[in-house]
């Protein structure tokens, strides 16, 4: 599942558009799907402090790299 993000970190957490749609979808439908963030490399932060309801993503794809997120 391709997940939109305004920015993200290499741990797989992201800042989205504030509605929680994807986090709720992932909680309801389990974790069998691969979660992929598309993000520009300039928008990858060092660390985003997740809220308790935030769901991690598995892969980040930028214009120059592909990252497998840390568990």
Protein Blocks (a to p, Z undefined) as FASTA:
>chain_A
ZZddfbdcfkopacdehnommmmmmmmnojmbccdddddfklpcfbdcddfklccdfbdc
dfkbccdddZZ
